Amino acid sequence: MRGSIRGLLILTATVAVLTGSYFPISAYLRERNQPIFRYQNVVRGDLIQNVNATGTVEPVQRVTVGSTASGPITEILVDFNDRVKKDQLLARIDPRIYQPVVERDEALMQTRAAEVLRAEAKLQQARNDERRALELQKRSTDFISATEVDQLKFNRMVQEAELSVAKTAVEQARANLDNSRANLEYTEIRSPVDGIIIDRKVDVGQTIAAQFQTPELFIVAPRMEEQMHIYAAVDEADIGLIRTARDTDQPVRFSIDAYADRVFDEGKILQIRLSSTEKQNVITYPVIVASPNKDLSLLPGMTANLSFQILEKKNVLKIPNAALRFYPPKREWVHPDDRAILDGIEELNSAQSSQSNQTQNRSAAERAEVAKQRTLRHVWIARDGLLRAVPVTTGISDNRTTELVSGDLKENDPLVVAEMPKQ
């Protein structure tokens, strides 16, 4: 009997101990398994939407200076980076094969001019003979016959024609002389514009052969200290935004590797060209950005990293982009009322992975509707140990934050952005 009572007491004590330790152990396990989240707050401030691209700095204009004259280069008067004025002498080609031609044509010109004088003298003589014959004929027809008068008349007409031929020969000689003088002048290579020599492709002693193709001797860049152009390649998906930025006169900011700590912020969209380029199935369009270059910091060939400002909004609520990307990996962390949202996300991800090709089969209207729905999102907040979903409508975005257009959030509300690893 005593043994039974002792056993009953021991059993009762054991049950009491287990019952007393259950709740602390359960609380400890629950606290240990509770996830730890990292938060970022909803903030208020300015937001700028940008489209990023890369481009190459080039002069506004490249003027190639060539030569129509052939021969060896005897003198070069400029070098790389030299500033030149319009009509300034840059180089000389050996003129020895052109100078004799000019002298020959000058002599021929003098000969043709002398022939004109001789033709004029003969014509004047023929006119005098004809006039005298007509006066004699008026006095008496016996003094001179009609045949002789006709001969004198037609002789005068022949001399008039000879004078006309001589004058035409003078014009032909003058044209030949102008041509030979022009060829001689072409042996002096002169700058067609004011600018800077950015390339020199010849040296003294080099022979220029211009019979079949005009050789390039120099490249002159005008107005480099005033303005430079940046040729950017913009993806076709962003061209609509770039047009909006151009129409609203938004600025373009860019950086250059040579000046890593400097931002050039005076760029303007000058032109969106229609000549598309396809490379590895990616379509891009050239966009020309103009930028001042007073200190000549921008040099031809530099690589520019551009940010096209599309839209700027002042004093708006901003959601961290990390909060828009986050969704709970475990259902038990989510409040039961919001688990259907998580199920919908999982179903959507599964459908996208198994039927990714269906996007191509959607109609234009369906694709437009999908694009509109991209602004309807969910963010997550922690409340009473569980995650609750907050539906939001988003607007423009930059690399870190997105505009909050509508949603039950206010400034400084903490949003879940990631799960923290446990120690």
BANUDREN-274887 format. One record per residue (C-alpha): residue in one letter; z, x, y. Coordinates in steps of 0.1 Angstrom, whole numbers, padded with zeros to 4 digits, always signed. Example, Ala and Ser with C-alpha at 12.3 -4.5 7.8 and 13.67 -1.06 7.14 Angstrom:
BEGIN
A+0078+0123-0045 S+0071+0137-0011 
//
This chain:
BEGIN
M+0000+0000+0000 R+0010+0028+0023 G-0024+0046+0015 S-0043+0015+0025 I-0025+0012+0058 R-0030+0049+0065 G-0068+0046+0058 L-0070+0016+0080 L-0053+0034+0108 I-0076+0064+0104 L-0107+0042+0104 T-0095+0023+0135 A-0089+0056+0153 T-0123+0069+0144 V-0140+0037+0157 A-0120+0039+0189 V-0131+0075+0195 L-0167+0068+0188 T-0167+0037+0210 G-0151+0056+0238 S-0176+0085+0237 Y-0207+0063+0233 F-0211+0054+0269 P-0206+0089+0284 I-0230+0103+0258 S-0256+0076+0266 A-0253+0082+0303 Y-0257+0120+0298 L-0288+0115+0276 R-0303+0090+0300 E-0297+0114+0329 R-0311+0143+0310 N-0343+0125+0301 Q-0347+0111+0336 P-0379+0127+0351 I-0377+0148+0383 F-0404+0141+0408 R-0417+0160+0438 Y-0422+0139+0470 Q-0442+0141+0502 N-0437+0117+0531 V-0460+0094+0549 V-0466+0110+0582 R-0481+0100+0616 G-0506+0122+0634 D-0542+0129+0642 L-0568+0129+0615 I-0603+0145+0615 Q-0629+0139+0588 N-0652+0169+0582 V-0682+0178+0561 N-0683+0215+0551 A-0714+0236+0546 T-0726+0271+0548 G-0755+0284+0569 T-0772+0315+0582 V-0772+0326+0619 E-0807+0331+0633 P-0822+0335+0668 V-0836+0305+0685 Q-0870+0321+0683 R-0885+0351+0665 V-0916+0365+0683 T-0936+0388+0661 V-0955+0414+0680 G-0987+0425+0662 S-1019+0444+0670 T-1055+0436+0670 A-1065+0472+0675 S-1066+0497+0647 G-1057+0534+0647 P-1027+0557+0645 I-0996+0551+0666 T-0993+0579+0692 E-0962+0568+0710 I-0932+0544+0706 L-0913+0536+0737 V-0885+0513+0724 D-0861+0512+0695 F-0839+0487+0676 N-0816+0466+0698 D-0834+0475+0730 R-0837+0448+0757 V-0873+0444+0769 K-0890+0425+0796 K-0922+0405+0794 D-0953+0428+0795 Q-0932+0459+0790 L-0950+0486+0771 L-0936+0490+0736 A-0960+0514+0719 R-0995+0530+0721 I-1023+0532+0696 D-1048+0562+0699 P-1075+0549+0723 R-1101+0576+0716 I-1124+0552+0696 Y-1121+0525+0723 Q-1124+0545+0755 P-1160+0557+0749 V-1170+0521+0742 V-1157+0511+0776 E-1176+0539+0793 R-1208+0529+0774 D-1205+0493+0785 E-1198+0503+0821 A-1230+0523+0821 L-1249+0495+0806 M-1235+0472+0832 Q-1247+0494+0860 T-1282+0495+0844 R-1283+0457+0842 A-1273+0455+0878 A-1300+0479+0888 E-1326+0458+0869 V-1315+0428+0889 L-1322+0447+0921 R-1356+0457+0908 A-1364+0421+0898 E-1353+0408+0932 A-1376+0434+0949 K-1406+0424+0927 L-1399+0387+0934 Q-1398+0393+0971 Q-1431+0412+0969 A-1447+0383+0949 R-1434+0358+0974 N-1449+0378+1003 D-1483+0381+0986 E-1484+0344+0979 R-1474+0335+1015 R-1502+0358+1029 A-1527+0343+1005 L-1519+0308+1016 E-1522+0317+1053 L-1556+0333+1047 Q-1567+0302+1028 K-1557+0280+1057 R-1579+0300+1080 S-1609+0299+1058 T-1616+0294+1022 D-1641+0322+1023 F-1613+0348+1028 I-1597+0341+0994 S-1606+0321+0964 A-1584+0294+0947 T-1583+0315+0916 E-1567+0344+0935 V-1542+0320+0951 D-1532+0307+0916 Q-1528+0342+0903 L-1504+0351+0931 K-1485+0318+0926 F-1480+0323+0889 N-1471+0360+0895 R-1443+0348+0918 M-1431+0324+0891 V-1431+0352+0865 Q-1410+0373+0889 E-1385+0345+0893 A-1382+0343+0856 E-1377+0380+0853 L-1349+0379+0879 S-1332+0351+0859 V-1335+0372+0827 A-1320+0402+0846 K-1291+0382+0859 T-1284+0369+0823 A-1285+0404+0810 V-1259+0413+0837 E-1236+0385+0824 Q-1241+0397+0788 A-1233+0432+0798 R-1202+0420+0817 A-1190+0401+0787 N-1194+0432+0765 L-1176+0453+0791 D-1147+0428+0792 N-1145+0428+0754 S-1144+0466+0752 R-1118+0468+0780 A-1097+0442+0762 N-1099+0462+0730 L-1088+0493+0750 E-1059+0473+0765 Y-1048+0462+0730 T-1041+0498+0722 E-1011+0493+0745 I-0986+0471+0727 R-0966+0450+0752 S-0938+0425+0748 P-0950+0389+0752 V-0914+0377+0762 D-0881+0388+0775 G-0857+0396+0746 I-0841+0420+0723 I-0859+0442+0697 I-0843+0430+0664 D-0868+0448+0641 R-0892+0477+0644 K-0916+0482+0615 V-0938+0512+0627 D-0933+0549+0634 V-0952+0575+0653 G-0982+0587+0633 Q-0985+0555+0612 T-1020+0542+0610 I-1026+0505+0619 A-1054+0487+0601 A-1060+0454+0618 Q-1094+0445+0603 F-1082+0421+0577 Q-1047+0411+0586 T-1027+0415+0618 P-0999+0440+0612 E-0964+0433+0624 L-0951+0460+0646 F-0920+0446+0663 I-0899+0414+0662 V-0884+0403+0696 A-0857+0377+0698 P-0856+0359+0732 R-0825+0343+0747 M-0801+0357+0721 E-0773+0360+0747 E-0778+0323+0756 Q-0780+0305+0723 M-0782+0311+0685 H-0792+0287+0658 I-0774+0282+0624 Y-0795+0269+0596 A-0771+0250+0573 A-0780+0234+0539 V-0763+0200+0536 D-0760+0180+0504 E-0780+0147+0504 A-0748+0127+0499 D-0735+0139+0533 I-0766+0135+0554 G-0756+0099+0564 L-0723+0113+0578 I-0741+0141+0595 R-0764+0116+0613 T-0734+0097+0624 A-0719+0129+0638 R-0751+0137+0656 D-0755+0102+0671 T-0719+0103+0684 D-0722+0139+0697 Q-0694+0153+0675 P-0686+0190+0677 V-0693+0216+0649 R-0668+0243+0643 F-0676+0274+0622 S-0663+0308+0613 I-0680+0341+0606 D-0668+0367+0581 A-0670+0394+0607 Y-0645+0375+0629 A-0622+0360+0603 D-0595+0350+0628 R-0619+0333+0653 V-0631+0298+0653 F-0664+0290+0671 D-0660+0255+0683 E-0689+0249+0707 G-0716+0241+0681 K-0738+0210+0684 I-0761+0194+0659 L-0796+0201+0672 Q-0818+0188+0644 I-0817+0173+0609 R-0850+0183+0593 L-0868+0161+0568 S-0880+0190+0546 S-0857+0187+0516 T-0850+0215+0491 E-0842+0211+0454 K-0822+0238+0436 Q-0806+0232+0402 N-0811+0194+0406 V-0792+0194+0439 I-0811+0181+0470 T-0802+0196+0503 Y-0815+0192+0539 P-0816+0218+0566 V-0794+0210+0596 I-0798+0231+0627 V-0767+0238+0647 A-0769+0253+0682 S-0741+0276+0695 P-0738+0296+0727 N-0736+0334+0723 K-0726+0349+0756 D-0709+0379+0741 L-0735+0384+0714 S-0709+0380+0687 L-0734+0360+0666 L-0760+0383+0650 P-0791+0374+0630 G-0784+0370+0593 M-0747+0364+0595 T-0732+0338+0572 A-0714+0309+0589 N-0689+0285+0572 L-0694+0252+0591 S-0672+0221+0595 F-0691+0192+0608 Q-0667+0168+0625 I-0676+0133+0615 L-0649+0112+0630 E-0615+0118+0647 K-0586+0093+0648 K-0555+0097+0668 N-0519+0087+0659 V-0525+0071+0625 L-0504+0070+0593 K-0515+0096+0568 I-0509+0096+0530 P-0509+0129+0512 N-0540+0133+0490 A-0518+0144+0461 A-0501+0110+0462 L-0534+0093+0457 R-0542+0115+0428 F-0509+0110+0410 Y-0503+0083+0383 P-0474+0083+0358 P-0482+0099+0325 K-0455+0078+0306 R-0452+0040+0306 E-0414+0041+0303 W-0411+0056+0337 V-0429+0026+0353 H-0413-0006+0362 P-0424-0034+0338 D-0440-0054+0366 D-0464-0024+0374 R-0473-0013+0338 A-0503-0035+0339 I-0517-0013+0368 L-0511+0018+0347 D-0528+0001+0317 G-0558-0007+0340 I-0560+0029+0351 E-0559+0041+0315 E-0586+0016+0304 L-0608+0026+0333 N-0605+0063+0324 S-0613+0055+0288 A-0643+0035+0297 Q-0656+0062+0321 S-0653+0089+0294 S-0670+0068+0267 Q-0696+0051+0288 S-0703+0075+0316 N-0740+0068+0313 Q-0735+0031+0323 T-0733+0041+0360 Q-0770+0048+0360 N-0777+0013+0347 R-0758-0004+0375 S-0777-0023+0401 A-0778-0012+0437 A-0754-0041+0447 E-0730-0031+0420 R-0730+0005+0431 A-0723-0006+0467 E-0694-0027+0455 V-0680+0002+0435 A-0682+0024+0466 K-0663-0003+0487 Q-0636-0005+0461 R-0629+0032+0463 T-0608+0025+0494 L-0585+0003+0473 R-0559+0026+0457 H-0523+0028+0445 V-0495+0052+0454 W-0461+0054+0436 I-0426+0054+0449 A-0393+0059+0430 R-0369+0030+0431 D-0338+0025+0409 G-0349+0052+0386 L-0383+0037+0380 L-0417+0041+0396 R-0432+0012+0416 A-0468+0009+0426 V-0478+0003+0462 P-0514-0009+0468 V-0530+0007+0499 T-0563+0006+0516 T-0575+0041+0527 G-0598+0053+0555 I-0611+0087+0565 S-0597+0118+0548 D-0595+0155+0553 N-0585+0182+0527 R-0548+0173+0527 T-0543+0137+0539 T-0559+0103+0540 E-0557+0076+0566 L-0536+0046+0556 V-0555+0015+0568 S-0532-0011+0552 G-0503-0012+0528 D-0465-0018+0526 L-0456+0017+0538 K-0441+0032+0569 E-0437+0066+0584 N-0415+0090+0564 D-0416+0069+0532 P-0415+0094+0503 L-0444+0092+0479 V-0445+0107+0444 V-0470+0135+0442 A-0461+0153+0409 E-0436+0156+0381 M-0412+0186+0385 P-0406+0208+0354 K-0370+0207+0342 Q-0349+0238+0341 
//
